[in-house]
Amino acid sequence: MFDFLKVKNDKKKPARPKVMGNPAKAASKGTVKIDKFVFNIREINDKGFILDPYDRDIVVSGQRFRFEINANYDNKQINGRAEAIVTKIVDNALAAAFLTKFF
């Protein structure tokens, strides 16, 4: 009577391989400490850095902040305190531009 309800789908979707984390995100280039919280640096260059994951509400976009940095950049070890400004916070990542010159 209700044969249209008995639809069988014999086509199976191919199994997707399981990916355990993103290898690009796994490599940390150092750490930044804001207040008492420590974050991993995903990318760093002459102008600023990207923290990933950034899962706190310590600073907001456009805010200046002070931090301690311990990073490797351009075959140099960077240690010290500095000041930066938050340029963007998206998808649990924070981008900031240096206000203090390191290089």
Secondary structure, 3 states (H helix, E strand, C coil): CCHHHCCCCCCCCCCCCCCCCCHHHHCCCEEEEECCEEEEEEEECCCEEEECCCCCCCCCCCCEEEEEEEEEECCEEEEEEEEEEEEEEECCEEEEEECCCCC
